[in-house]
Amino acid sequence: MKNRLKQLRAVHGLSQGALAARLDVSRQTVNALENGRYDPSLPLAFRIARLFDASIEDVFEDQATSSGKQKPRPDQ
Amino acid sequence: MRIGRFYREFGLAMLAYAIVSVISLKILGAGVDNQTLRTLISVSPVVPICAVCWTILRNIRRVDELQRAIQVEALAFSLAGTAIITMGYGFLESVGYPRITMFAVWPLMAVLWTIGLFYGERRYK
């Protein structure tokens, strides 16, 4: 799934490590999310949206409705 | 940090395993007449091995969702690979190939698990 995680993180002045700590996940997970290599579970998606004071739709873009090329997911 | 805690717990359990193994071998080497006692002493390292397994399971429960997914995939790869290799070699033993001790199974699983983790982590980079 496309997402705006990297932009939101930059706007809030957070490093990947800092964001990972706030979300209680590993930095590897944040990196994978930003690169579109991993889609979060619903609870994690809600935590991310709440952290950035945004809706899930503001953070994540459904692949079915997005346009443009996507990096293929590992399981595709 | 979670990973530091895991290595500490895992390290202590492995140390316990090494100590119990050495002591049990020394005792058995000195000679134990009683068969029941010999059996109990020889399997005593299994107790710290259970602790090692417990630390691994605890760590898998503690890590985040992506790491858990990577671990599960790596374990599935290790399980499948170990099944294929041990079953395959079992057939070879039946046609005269040298018998290999059961002690070889765990190192094989560990190597395949490590390979599975390596490729699993690369997929999500």
N, CA and C atoms of all chains as a GROMACS GRO file, in nm:
protein
  603
    1MET      N    1   0.083  -0.119   0.000
    1MET     CA    2   0.000   0.000   0.000
    1MET      C    3   0.087   0.125   0.000
    2LYS      N    4   0.048   0.218  -0.088
    2LYS     CA    5   0.118   0.348  -0.085
    2LYS      C    6   0.085   0.416   0.047
    3ASN      N    7   0.177   0.493   0.097
    3ASN     CA    8   0.147   0.567   0.219
    3ASN      C    9   0.230   0.694   0.226
    4ARG      N   10   0.190   0.781   0.317
    4ARG     CA   11   0.258   0.909   0.334
    4ARG      C   12   0.339   0.910   0.463
    5LEU      N   13   0.378   0.795   0.504
    5LEU     CA   14   0.445   0.783   0.634
    5LEU      C   15   0.575   0.864   0.639
    6LYS      N   16   0.652   0.855   0.530
    6LYS     CA   17   0.781   0.925   0.528
    6LYS      C   18   0.760   1.076   0.537
    7GLN      N   19   0.660   1.124   0.461
    7GLN     CA   20   0.634   1.270   0.464
    7GLN      C   21   0.587   1.314   0.601
    8LEU      N   22   0.494   1.236   0.658
    8LEU     CA   23   0.442   1.271   0.790
    8LEU      C   24   0.552   1.266   0.895
    9ARG      N   25   0.639   1.169   0.884
    9ARG     CA   26   0.750   1.157   0.978
    9ARG      C   27   0.840   1.279   0.968
   10ALA      N   28   0.867   1.323   0.844
   10ALA     CA   29   0.954   1.440   0.822
   10ALA      C   30   0.888   1.566   0.879
   11VAL      N   31   0.758   1.580   0.857
   11VAL     CA   32   0.685   1.698   0.906
   11VAL      C   33   0.693   1.706   1.060
   12HIS      N   34   0.688   1.590   1.122
   12HIS     CA   35   0.693   1.587   1.268
   12HIS      C   36   0.835   1.580   1.322
   13GLY      N   37   0.932   1.581   1.232
   13GLY     CA   38   1.073   1.582   1.274
   13GLY      C   39   1.116   1.456   1.348
   14LEU      N   40   1.064   1.344   1.304
   14LEU     CA   41   1.097   1.217   1.370
   14LEU      C   42   1.190   1.133   1.284
   15SER      N   43   1.286   1.070   1.348
   15SER     CA   44   1.368   0.972   1.277
   15SER      C   45   1.289   0.842   1.271
   16GLN      N   46   1.339   0.749   1.189
   16GLN     CA   47   1.270   0.619   1.183
   16GLN      C   48   1.273   0.551   1.320
   17GLY      N   49   1.386   0.563   1.387
   17GLY     CA   50   1.400   0.503   1.519
   17GLY      C   51   1.304   0.563   1.620
   18ALA      N   52   1.292   0.696   1.615
   18ALA     CA   53   1.202   0.763   1.708
   18ALA      C   54   1.056   0.724   1.681
   19LEU      N   55   1.021   0.719   1.553
   19LEU     CA   56   0.884   0.679   1.518
   19LEU      C   57   0.858   0.535   1.563
   20ALA      N   58   0.957   0.450   1.542
   20ALA     CA   59   0.945   0.309   1.581
   20ALA      C   60   0.921   0.298   1.732
   21ALA      N   61   0.995   0.377   1.808
   21ALA     CA   62   0.981   0.374   1.954
   21ALA      C   63   0.840   0.417   1.996
   22ARG      N   64   0.788   0.520   1.929
   22ARG     CA   65   0.654   0.571   1.964
   22ARG      C   66   0.545   0.471   1.927
   23LEU      N   67   0.571   0.394   1.820
   23LEU     CA   68   0.471   0.297   1.775
   23LEU      C   69   0.492   0.160   1.840
   24ASP      N   70   0.601   0.148   1.917
   24ASP     CA   71   0.636   0.021   1.981
   24ASP      C   72   0.657  -0.090   1.878
   25VAL      N   73   0.727  -0.052   1.770
   25VAL     CA   74   0.769  -0.151   1.671
   25VAL      C   75   0.917  -0.131   1.645
   26SER      N   76   0.976  -0.217   1.563
   26SER     CA   77   1.118  -0.203   1.531
   26SER      C   78   1.138  -0.101   1.420
   27ARG      N   79   1.260  -0.050   1.411
   27ARG     CA   80   1.293   0.044   1.303
   27ARG      C   81   1.278  -0.025   1.168
   28GLN      N   82   1.310  -0.153   1.165
   28GLN     CA   83   1.296  -0.233   1.044
   28GLN      C   84   1.151  -0.228   0.994
   29THR      N   85   1.055  -0.234   1.086
   29THR     CA   86   0.914  -0.231   1.048
   29THR      C   87   0.877  -0.095   0.990
   30VAL      N   88   0.925   0.011   1.051
   30VAL     CA   89   0.897   0.146   0.999
   30VAL      C   90   0.955   0.159   0.858
   31ASN      N   91   1.077   0.112   0.840
   31ASN     CA   92   1.142   0.117   0.708
   31ASN      C   93   1.062   0.039   0.605
   32ALA      N   94   1.017  -0.080   0.642
   32ALA     CA   95   0.940  -0.164   0.550
   32ALA      C   96   0.805  -0.098   0.517
   33LEU      N   97   0.744  -0.034   0.615
   33LEU     CA   98   0.618   0.036   0.591
   33LEU      C   99   0.639   0.150   0.492
   34GLU      N  100   0.741   0.230   0.516
   34GLU     CA  101   0.766   0.347   0.430
   34GLU      C  102   0.796   0.307   0.287
   35ASN      N  103   0.865   0.196   0.271
   35ASN     CA  104   0.900   0.149   0.136
   35ASN      C  105   0.790   0.069   0.070
   36GLY      N  106   0.677   0.056   0.140
   36GLY     CA  107   0.565  -0.019   0.083
   36GLY      C  108   0.589  -0.169   0.076
   37ARG      N  109   0.687  -0.217   0.148
   37ARG     CA  110   0.720  -0.360   0.146
   37ARG      C  111   0.632  -0.438   0.244
   38TYR      N  112   0.565  -0.367   0.333
   38TYR     CA  113   0.484  -0.433   0.434
   38TYR      C  114   0.361  -0.349   0.462
   39ASP      N  115   0.246  -0.413   0.469
   39ASP     CA  116   0.122  -0.344   0.507
   39ASP      C  117   0.094  -0.373   0.653
   40PRO      N  118   0.064  -0.270   0.732
   40PRO     CA  119   0.044  -0.292   0.876
   40PRO      C  120  -0.088  -0.361   0.905
   41SER      N  121  -0.096  -0.419   1.024
   41SER     CA  122  -0.223  -0.471   1.072
   41SER      C  123  -0.313  -0.353   1.103
   42LEU      N  124  -0.440  -0.380   1.124
   42LEU     CA  125  -0.535  -0.270   1.151
   42LEU      C  126  -0.500  -0.196   1.280
   43PRO      N  127  -0.470  -0.267   1.390
   43PRO     CA  128  -0.432  -0.195   1.512
   43PRO      C  129  -0.311  -0.104   1.492
   44LEU      N  130  -0.211  -0.151   1.418
   44LEU     CA  131  -0.092  -0.069   1.395
   44LEU      C  132  -0.127   0.049   1.305
   45ALA      N  133  -0.210   0.027   1.205
   45ALA     CA  134  -0.253   0.136   1.117
   45ALA      C  135  -0.325   0.243   1.197
   46PHE      N  136  -0.410   0.203   1.291
   46PHE     CA  137  -0.480   0.300   1.376
   46PHE      C  138  -0.382   0.375   1.465
   47ARG      N  139  -0.282   0.304   1.518
   47ARG     CA  140  -0.183   0.370   1.606
   47ARG      C  141  -0.106   0.475   1.528
   48ILE      N  142  -0.071   0.441   1.402
   48ILE     CA  143   0.003   0.534   1.317
   48ILE      C  144  -0.082   0.657   1.290
   49ALA      N  145  -0.208   0.635   1.252
   49ALA     CA  146  -0.297   0.747   1.220
   49ALA      C  147  -0.316   0.836   1.343
   50ARG      N  148  -0.335   0.773   1.459
   50ARG     CA  149  -0.357   0.851   1.583
   50ARG      C  150  -0.233   0.932   1.618
   51LEU      N  151  -0.117   0.874   1.598
   51LEU     CA  152   0.009   0.943   1.630
   51LEU      C  153   0.022   1.070   1.549
   52PHE      N  154  -0.018   1.063   1.421
   52PHE     CA  155  -0.006   1.179   1.334
   52PHE      C  156  -0.134   1.263   1.330
   53ASP      N  157  -0.227   1.229   1.417
   53ASP     CA  158  -0.353   1.303   1.426
   53ASP      C  159  -0.420   1.310   1.288
   54ALA      N  160  -0.424   1.195   1.223
   54ALA     CA  161  -0.483   1.188   1.089
   54ALA      C  162  -0.573   1.066   1.081
   55SER      N  163  -0.648   1.056   0.973
   55SER     CA  164  -0.729   0.936   0.952
   55SER      C  165  -0.642   0.833   0.880
   56ILE      N  166  -0.684   0.708   0.887
   56ILE     CA  167  -0.608   0.602   0.820
   56ILE      C  168  -0.599   0.631   0.671
   57GLU      N  169  -0.707   0.682   0.614
   57GLU     CA  170  -0.708   0.713   0.469
   57GLU      C  171  -0.611   0.825   0.435
   58ASP      N  172  -0.584   0.911   0.531
   58ASP     CA  173  -0.487   1.019   0.506
   58ASP      C  174  -0.345   0.966   0.503
   59VAL      N  175  -0.324   0.856   0.573
   59VAL     CA  176  -0.189   0.799   0.583
   59VAL      C  177  -0.165   0.694   0.475
   60PHE      N  178  -0.264   0.607   0.458
   60PHE     CA  179  -0.248   0.495   0.366
   60PHE      C  180  -0.343   0.509   0.248
   61GLU      N  181  -0.293   0.469   0.132
   61GLU     CA  182  -0.372   0.477   0.011
   61GLU      C  183  -0.400   0.336  -0.037
   62ASP      N  184  -0.527   0.305  -0.051
   62ASP     CA  185  -0.567   0.173  -0.098
   62ASP      C  186  -0.511   0.150  -0.238
   63GLN      N  187  -0.441   0.039  -0.259
   63GLN     CA  188  -0.379   0.009  -0.387
   63GLN      C  189  -0.479   0.004  -0.501
   64ALA      N  190  -0.602  -0.039  -0.470
   64ALA     CA  191  -0.705  -0.053  -0.573
   64ALA      C  192  -0.750   0.080  -0.627
   65THR      N  193  -0.739   0.185  -0.543
   65THR     CA  194  -0.786   0.316  -0.586
   65THR      C  195  -0.671   0.409  -0.624
   66SER      N  196  -0.548   0.368  -0.599
   66SER     CA  197  -0.435   0.456  -0.629
   66SER      C  198  -0.398   0.443  -0.775
   67SER      N  199  -0.328   0.546  -0.823
   67SER     CA  200  -0.282   0.539  -0.961
   67SER      C  201  -0.132   0.540  -0.960
   68GLY      N  202  -0.069   0.505  -1.068
   68GLY     CA  203   0.076   0.504  -1.075
   68GLY      C  204   0.132   0.370  -1.038
   69LYS      N  205   0.262   0.356  -1.061
   69LYS     CA  206   0.332   0.229  -1.040
   69LYS      C  207   0.359   0.207  -0.891
   70GLN      N  208   0.345   0.081  -0.849
   70GLN     CA  209   0.371   0.042  -0.710
   70GLN      C  210   0.490  -0.054  -0.710
   71LYS      N  211   0.567  -0.046  -0.603
   71LYS     CA  212   0.674  -0.144  -0.583
   71LYS      C  213   0.606  -0.276  -0.549
   72PRO      N  214   0.637  -0.386  -0.616
   72PRO     CA  215   0.568  -0.512  -0.586
   72PRO      C  216   0.595  -0.560  -0.445
   73ARG      N  217   0.488  -0.610  -0.378
   73ARG     CA  218   0.504  -0.661  -0.242
   73ARG      C  219   0.576  -0.795  -0.249
   74PRO      N  220   0.645  -0.831  -0.144
   74PRO     CA  221   0.718  -0.957  -0.143
   74PRO      C  222   0.632  -1.078  -0.170
   75ASP      N  223   0.503  -1.073  -0.131
   75ASP     CA  224   0.418  -1.189  -0.148
   75ASP      C  225   0.342  -1.188  -0.280
   76GLN      N  226   0.375  -1.096  -0.370
   76GLN     CA  227   0.306  -1.090  -0.500
   76GLN      C  228   0.394  -1.148  -0.612
   77MET      N  229   1.635  -0.274   2.564
   77MET     CA  230   1.590  -0.313   2.430
   77MET      C  231   1.550  -0.459   2.431
   78ARG      N  232   1.446  -0.489   2.353
   78ARG     CA  233   1.392  -0.625   2.348
   78ARG      C  234   1.498  -0.724   2.305
   79ILE      N  235   1.573  -0.689   2.198
   79ILE     CA  236   1.666  -0.784   2.142
   79ILE      C  237   1.778  -0.812   2.243
   80GLY      N  238   1.818  -0.712   2.319
   80GLY     CA  239   1.921  -0.731   2.422
   80GLY      C  240   1.873  -0.826   2.529
   81ARG      N  241   1.746  -0.809   2.567
   81ARG     CA  242   1.687  -0.896   2.669
   81ARG      C  243   1.684  -1.041   2.621
   82PHE      N  244   1.650  -1.057   2.493
   82PHE     CA  245   1.644  -1.193   2.438
   82PHE      C  246   1.783  -1.258   2.442
   83TYR      N  247   1.886  -1.183   2.397
   83TYR     CA  248   2.020  -1.242   2.395
   83TYR      C  249   2.068  -1.276   2.535
   84ARG      N  250   2.028  -1.194   2.632
   84ARG     CA  251   2.066  -1.221   2.772
   84ARG      C  252   2.002  -1.351   2.820
   85GLU      N  253   1.871  -1.362   2.798
   85GLU     CA  254   1.798  -1.482   2.843
   85GLU      C  255   1.846  -1.606   2.768
   86PHE      N  256   1.862  -1.590   2.636
   86PHE     CA  257   1.907  -1.702   2.554
   86PHE      C  258   2.048  -1.744   2.594
   87GLY      N  259   2.136  -1.648   2.616
   87GLY     CA  260   2.273  -1.674   2.657
   87GLY      C  261   2.280  -1.749   2.789
   88LEU      N  262   2.198  -1.706   2.883
   88LEU     CA  263   2.197  -1.773   3.015
   88LEU      C  264   2.148  -1.916   3.003
   89ALA      N  265   2.046  -1.936   2.922
   89ALA     CA  266   1.992  -2.072   2.904
   89ALA      C  267   2.095  -2.161   2.835
   90MET      N  268   2.164  -2.106   2.736
   90MET     CA  269   2.268  -2.184   2.666
   90MET      C  270   2.384  -2.215   2.759
   91LEU      N  271   2.417  -2.118   2.845
   91LEU     CA  272   2.524  -2.141   2.942
   91LEU      C  273   2.485  -2.254   3.038
   92ALA      N  274   2.360  -2.251   3.082
   92ALA     CA  275   2.309  -2.357   3.171
   92ALA      C  276   2.317  -2.492   3.100
   93TYR      N  277   2.281  -2.490   2.970
   93TYR     CA  278   2.287  -2.615   2.893
   93TYR      C  279   2.431  -2.667   2.886
   94ALA      N  280   2.525  -2.579   2.859
   94ALA     CA  281   2.666  -2.619   2.849
   94ALA      C  282   2.716  -2.675   2.981
   95ILE      N  283   2.682  -2.608   3.091
   95ILE     CA  284   2.727  -2.651   3.224
   95ILE      C  285   2.668  -2.787   3.258
   96VAL      N  286   2.538  -2.802   3.239
   96VAL     CA  287   2.472  -2.930   3.273
   96VAL      C  288   2.526  -3.043   3.185
   97SER      N  289   2.550  -3.012   3.058
   97SER     CA  290   2.604  -3.114   2.966
   97SER      C  291   2.740  -3.161   3.013
   98VAL      N  292   2.828  -3.067   3.044
   98VAL     CA  293   2.964  -3.101   3.088
   98VAL      C  294   2.958  -3.184   3.216
   99ILE      N  295   2.879  -3.140   3.312
   99ILE     CA  296   2.869  -3.211   3.440
   99ILE      C  297   2.814  -3.351   3.420
  100SER      N  298   2.710  -3.364   3.338
  100SER     CA  299   2.649  -3.496   3.317
  100SER      C  300   2.747  -3.590   3.248
  101LEU      N  301   2.825  -3.537   3.152
  101LEU     CA  302   2.923  -3.621   3.084
  101LEU      C  303   3.033  -3.666   3.179
  102LYS      N  304   3.075  -3.575   3.266
  102LYS     CA  305   3.179  -3.608   3.364
  102LYS      C  306   3.130  -3.718   3.459
  103ILE      N  307   3.008  -3.704   3.506
  103ILE     CA  308   2.951  -3.803   3.599
  103ILE      C  309   2.938  -3.938   3.530
  104LEU      N  310   2.886  -3.936   3.408
  104LEU     CA  311   2.869  -4.061   3.335
  104LEU      C  312   3.004  -4.124   3.302
  105GLY      N  313   3.101  -4.039   3.271
  105GLY     CA  314   3.236  -4.086   3.241
  105GLY      C  315   3.301  -4.154   3.360
  106ALA      N  316   3.265  -4.105   3.481
  106ALA     CA  317   3.322  -4.164   3.603
  106ALA      C  318   3.255  -4.297   3.635
  107GLY      N  319   3.144  -4.325   3.567
  107GLY     CA  320   3.076  -4.453   3.589
  107GLY      C  321   2.958  -4.443   3.683
  108VAL      N  322   2.842  -4.481   3.634
  108VAL     CA  323   2.720  -4.485   3.718
  108VAL      C  324   2.655  -4.621   3.694
  109ASP      N  325   2.646  -4.701   3.802
  109ASP     CA  326   2.597  -4.838   3.787
  109ASP      C  327   2.446  -4.845   3.764
  110ASN      N  328   2.375  -4.762   3.836
  110ASN     CA  329   2.229  -4.768   3.833
  110ASN      C  330   2.176  -4.718   3.699
  111GLN      N  331   2.100  -4.803   3.627
  111GLN     CA  332   2.050  -4.771   3.493
  111GLN      C  333   1.955  -4.651   3.495
  112THR      N  334   1.868  -4.646   3.597
  112THR     CA  335   1.772  -4.535   3.606
  112THR      C  336   1.846  -4.404   3.625
  113LEU      N  337   1.945  -4.407   3.713
  113LEU     CA  338   2.023  -4.286   3.740
  113LEU      C  339   2.102  -4.244   3.615
  114ARG      N  340   2.155  -4.345   3.544
  114ARG     CA  341   2.230  -4.316   3.420
  114ARG      C  342   2.139  -4.249   3.319
  115THR      N  343   2.018  -4.298   3.308
  115THR     CA  344   1.920  -4.240   3.216
  115THR      C  345   1.888  -4.096   3.254
  116LEU      N  346   1.862  -4.074   3.383
  116LEU     CA  347   1.826  -3.939   3.428
  116LEU      C  348   1.940  -3.840   3.407
  117ILE      N  349   2.060  -3.885   3.438
  117ILE     CA  350   2.176  -3.796   3.420
  117ILE      C  351   2.197  -3.766   3.272
  118SER      N  352   2.182  -3.867   3.186
  118SER     CA  353   2.209  -3.846   3.044
  118SER      C  354   2.108  -3.751   2.979
  119VAL      N  355   1.984  -3.750   3.027
  119VAL     CA  356   1.883  -3.658   2.968
  119VAL      C  357   1.874  -3.526   3.043
  120SER      N  358   1.952  -3.508   3.149
  120SER     CA  359   1.945  -3.384   3.226
  120SER      C  360   1.967  -3.258   3.143
  121PRO      N  361   2.051  -3.258   3.038
  121PRO     CA  362   2.065  -3.135   2.957
  121PRO      C  363   1.935  -3.093   2.889
  122VAL      N  364   1.838  -3.182   2.880
  122VAL     CA  365   1.711  -3.147   2.818
  122VAL      C  366   1.640  -3.037   2.898
  123VAL      N  367   1.664  -3.031   3.029
  123VAL     CA  368   1.598  -2.928   3.112
  123VAL      C  369   1.641  -2.788   3.068
  124PRO      N  370   1.773  -2.758   3.061
  124PRO     CA  371   1.808  -2.625   3.010
  124PRO      C  372   1.773  -2.606   2.863
  125ILE      N  373   1.766  -2.714   2.784
  125ILE     CA  374   1.723  -2.700   2.644
  125ILE      C  375   1.578  -2.649   2.640
  126CYS      N  376   1.496  -2.698   2.734
  126CYS     CA  377   1.358  -2.647   2.743
  126CYS      C  378   1.360  -2.497   2.773
  127ALA      N  379   1.454  -2.455   2.857
  127ALA     CA  380   1.466  -2.311   2.887
  127ALA      C  381   1.507  -2.234   2.762
  128VAL      N  382   1.596  -2.290   2.681
  128VAL     CA  383   1.637  -2.226   2.555
  128VAL      C  384   1.515  -2.208   2.465
  129CYS      N  385   1.437  -2.314   2.452
  129CYS     CA  386   1.316  -2.308   2.367
  129CYS      C  387   1.218  -2.204   2.421
  130TRP      N  388   1.206  -2.197   2.550
  130TRP     CA  389   1.116  -2.100   2.614
  130TRP      C  390   1.159  -1.956   2.584
  131THR      N  391   1.291  -1.929   2.587
  131THR     CA  392   1.337  -1.793   2.557
  131THR      C  393   1.308  -1.758   2.411
  132ILE      N  394   1.320  -1.856   2.322
  132ILE     CA  395   1.292  -1.831   2.180
  132ILE      C  396   1.144  -1.802   2.161
  133LEU      N  397   1.060  -1.882   2.225
  133LEU     CA  398   0.915  -1.861   2.214
  133LEU      C  399   0.874  -1.726   2.274
  134ARG      N  400   0.933  -1.692   2.387
  134ARG     CA  401   0.905  -1.563   2.452
  134ARG      C  402   0.942  -1.447   2.360
  135ASN      N  403   1.056  -1.461   2.294
  135ASN     CA  404   1.101  -1.354   2.206
  135ASN      C  405   1.006  -1.338   2.086
  136ILE      N  406   0.961  -1.450   2.032
  136ILE     CA  407   0.868  -1.443   1.919
  136ILE      C  408   0.738  -1.376   1.960
  137ARG      N  409   0.695  -1.399   2.083
  137ARG     CA  410   0.572  -1.335   2.134
  137ARG      C  411   0.593  -1.186   2.158
  138ARG      N  412   0.718  -1.149   2.189
  138ARG     CA  413   0.748  -1.009   2.226
  138ARG      C  414   0.768  -0.918   2.106
  139VAL      N  415   0.819  -0.972   1.996
  139VAL     CA  416   0.858  -0.886   1.884
  139VAL      C  417   0.735  -0.833   1.811
  140ASP      N  418   0.757  -0.735   1.724
  140ASP     CA  419   0.644  -0.674   1.656
  140ASP      C  420   0.594  -0.763   1.543
  141GLU      N  421   0.486  -0.719   1.479
  141GLU     CA  422   0.414  -0.804   1.384
  141GLU      C  423   0.497  -0.843   1.263
  142LEU      N  424   0.578  -0.752   1.214
  142LEU     CA  425   0.659  -0.785   1.096
  142LEU      C  426   0.768  -0.887   1.133
  143GLN      N  427   0.833  -0.864   1.246
  143GLN     CA  428   0.937  -0.957   1.290
  143GLN      C  429   0.878  -1.094   1.319
  144ARG      N  430   0.756  -1.096   1.372
  144ARG     CA  431   0.691  -1.224   1.400
  144ARG      C  432   0.661  -1.296   1.269
  145ALA      N  433   0.617  -1.222   1.167
  145ALA     CA  434   0.589  -1.281   1.037
  145ALA      C  435   0.718  -1.338   0.976
  146ILE      N  436   0.828  -1.264   0.989
  146ILE     CA  437   0.957  -1.310   0.936
  146ILE      C  438   0.999  -1.437   1.010
  147GLN      N  439   0.982  -1.438   1.142
  147GLN     CA  440   1.020  -1.556   1.222
  147GLN      C  441   0.937  -1.677   1.182
  148VAL      N  442   0.808  -1.658   1.165
  148VAL     CA  443   0.719  -1.770   1.130
  148VAL      C  444   0.757  -1.827   0.994
  149GLU      N  445   0.784  -1.737   0.898
  149GLU     CA  446   0.826  -1.784   0.765
  149GLU      C  447   0.958  -1.860   0.772
  150ALA      N  448   1.051  -1.807   0.851
  150ALA     CA  449   1.182  -1.872   0.865
  150ALA      C  450   1.168  -2.008   0.932
  151LEU      N  451   1.082  -2.016   1.032
  151LEU     CA  452   1.060  -2.144   1.101
  151LEU      C  453   0.992  -2.244   1.008
  152ALA      N  454   0.901  -2.197   0.924
  152ALA     CA  455   0.834  -2.286   0.829
  152ALA      C  456   0.935  -2.340   0.728
  153PHE      N  457   1.025  -2.251   0.684
  153PHE     CA  458   1.131  -2.292   0.591
  153PHE      C  459   1.222  -2.396   0.658
  154SER      N  460   1.257  -2.369   0.783
  154SER     CA  461   1.344  -2.461   0.857
  154SER      C  462   1.277  -2.596   0.877
  155LEU      N  463   1.150  -2.594   0.911
  155LEU     CA  464   1.074  -2.718   0.932
  155LEU      C  465   1.068  -2.800   0.804
  156ALA      N  466   1.031  -2.732   0.694
  156ALA     CA  467   1.020  -2.802   0.566
  156ALA      C  468   1.156  -2.857   0.521
  157GLY      N  469   1.257  -2.773   0.531
  157GLY     CA  470   1.391  -2.814   0.490
  157GLY      C  471   1.443  -2.932   0.571
  158THR      N  472   1.422  -2.925   0.703
  158THR     CA  473   1.467  -3.033   0.790
  158THR      C  474   1.392  -3.162   0.758
  159ALA      N  475   1.262  -3.151   0.733
  159ALA     CA  476   1.183  -3.270   0.700
  159ALA      C  477   1.235  -3.334   0.571
  160ILE      N  478   1.258  -3.251   0.471
  160ILE     CA  479   1.304  -3.302   0.341
  160ILE      C  480   1.441  -3.369   0.355
  161ILE      N  481   1.532  -3.300   0.423
  161ILE     CA  482   1.669  -3.352   0.433
  161ILE      C  483   1.676  -3.477   0.520
  162THR      N  484   1.610  -3.474   0.636
  162THR     CA  485   1.618  -3.591   0.726
  162THR      C  486   1.544  -3.711   0.668
  163MET      N  487   1.428  -3.684   0.606
  163MET     CA  488   1.355  -3.796   0.543
  163MET      C  489   1.436  -3.853   0.427
  164GLY      N  490   1.492  -3.761   0.346
  164GLY     CA  491   1.572  -3.804   0.232
  164GLY      C  492   1.690  -3.888   0.277
  165TYR      N  493   1.758  -3.840   0.382
  165TYR     CA  494   1.874  -3.916   0.430
  165TYR      C  495   1.831  -4.046   0.496
  166GLY      N  496   1.714  -4.048   0.554
  166GLY     CA  497   1.661  -4.173   0.612
  166GLY      C  498   1.649  -4.281   0.506
  167PHE      N  499   1.602  -4.240   0.388
  167PHE     CA  500   1.592  -4.336   0.277
  167PHE      C  501   1.731  -4.385   0.235
  168LEU      N  502   1.827  -4.294   0.236
  168LEU     CA  503   1.964  -4.331   0.200
  168LEU      C  504   2.024  -4.428   0.300
  169GLU      N  505   1.994  -4.406   0.429
  169GLU     CA  506   2.043  -4.498   0.533
  169GLU      C  507   1.991  -4.640   0.509
  170SER      N  508   1.870  -4.652   0.457
  170SER     CA  509   1.811  -4.784   0.434
  170SER      C  510   1.881  -4.858   0.319
  171VAL      N  511   1.961  -4.785   0.238
  171VAL     CA  512   2.037  -4.852   0.132
  171VAL      C  513   2.187  -4.848   0.160
  172GLY      N  514   2.220  -4.837   0.290
  172GLY     CA  515   2.357  -4.856   0.329
  172GLY      C  516   2.439  -4.732   0.360
  173TYR      N  517   2.380  -4.614   0.347
  173TYR     CA  518   2.457  -4.494   0.381
  173TYR      C  519   2.481  -4.492   0.531
  174PRO      N  520   2.590  -4.428   0.575
  174PRO     CA  521   2.621  -4.428   0.719
  174PRO      C  522   2.510  -4.362   0.801
  175ARG      N  523   2.484  -4.422   0.917
  175ARG     CA  524   2.383  -4.366   1.005
  175ARG      C  525   2.435  -4.237   1.068
  176ILE      N  526   2.348  -4.139   1.077
  176ILE     CA  527   2.385  -4.011   1.140
  176ILE      C  528   2.306  -3.996   1.269
  177THR      N  529   2.378  -3.949   1.372
  177THR     CA  530   2.315  -3.932   1.502
  177THR      C  531   2.201  -3.829   1.499
  178MET      N  532   2.104  -3.850   1.588
  178MET     CA  533   1.992  -3.754   1.602
  178MET      C  534   2.040  -3.615   1.644
  179PHE      N  535   2.159  -3.608   1.703
  179PHE     CA  536   2.213  -3.478   1.745
  179PHE      C  537   2.234  -3.384   1.626
  180ALA      N  538   2.235  -3.441   1.505
  180ALA     CA  539   2.258  -3.357   1.386
  180ALA      C  540   2.132  -3.281   1.346
  181VAL      N  541   2.017  -3.324   1.394
  181VAL     CA  542   1.891  -3.262   1.348
  181VAL      C  543   1.880  -3.115   1.393
  182TRP      N  544   1.906  -3.089   1.520
  182TRP     CA  545   1.891  -2.951   1.569
  182TRP      C  546   1.985  -2.853   1.498
  183PRO      N  547   2.116  -2.884   1.485
  183PRO     CA  548   2.203  -2.791   1.410
  183PRO      C  549   2.153  -2.768   1.267
  184LEU      N  550   2.099  -2.872   1.203
  184LEU     CA  551   2.043  -2.856   1.069
  184LEU      C  552   1.926  -2.757   1.071
  185MET      N  553   1.836  -2.774   1.168
  185MET     CA  554   1.722  -2.683   1.182
  185MET      C  555   1.770  -2.540   1.206
  186ALA      N  556   1.872  -2.526   1.291
  186ALA     CA  557   1.922  -2.392   1.326
  186ALA      C  558   1.981  -2.323   1.204
  187VAL      N  559   2.056  -2.399   1.123
  187VAL     CA  560   2.116  -2.341   1.002
  187VAL      C  561   2.007  -2.297   0.905
  188LEU      N  562   1.909  -2.383   0.884
  188LEU     CA  563   1.800  -2.350   0.791
  188LEU      C  564   1.717  -2.233   0.844
  189TRP      N  565   1.697  -2.226   0.974
  189TRP     CA  566   1.624  -2.116   1.037
  189TRP      C  567   1.699  -1.984   1.012
  190THR      N  568   1.832  -1.988   1.028
  190THR     CA  569   1.914  -1.869   1.005
  190THR      C  570   1.905  -1.824   0.860
  191ILE      N  571   1.912  -1.921   0.767
  191ILE     CA  572   1.900  -1.887   0.624
  191ILE      C  573   1.763  -1.826   0.597
  192GLY      N  574   1.661  -1.886   0.657
  192GLY     CA  575   1.524  -1.834   0.641
  192GLY      C  576   1.511  -1.692   0.692
  193LEU      N  577   1.574  -1.663   0.806
  193LEU     CA  578   1.570  -1.527   0.863
  193LEU      C  579   1.642  -1.429   0.772
  194PHE      N  580   1.756  -1.471   0.719
  194PHE     CA  581   1.836  -1.384   0.631
  194PHE      C  582   1.753  -1.342   0.510
  195TYR      N  583   1.694  -1.438   0.443
  195TYR     CA  584   1.615  -1.406   0.324
  195TYR      C  585   1.484  -1.336   0.359
  196GLY      N  586   1.426  -1.372   0.472
  196GLY     CA  587   1.303  -1.307   0.516
  196GLY      C  588   1.324  -1.160   0.541
  197GLU      N  589   1.434  -1.126   0.608
  197GLU     CA  590   1.460  -0.985   0.638
  197GLU      C  591   1.493  -0.907   0.511
  198ARG      N  592   1.560  -0.970   0.417
  198ARG     CA  593   1.593  -0.903   0.291
  198ARG      C  594   1.467  -0.868   0.211
  199ARG      N  595   1.367  -0.954   0.219
  199ARG     CA  596   1.244  -0.931   0.143
  199ARG      C  597   1.174  -0.802   0.182
  200TYR      N  598   1.189  -0.764   0.306
  200TYR     CA  599   1.116  -0.648   0.356
  200TYR      C  600   1.200  -0.522   0.362
  201LYS      N  601   1.321  -0.530   0.305
  201LYS     CA  602   1.404  -0.408   0.308
  201LYS      C  603   1.368  -0.314   0.194
   0.00000   0.00000   0.00000
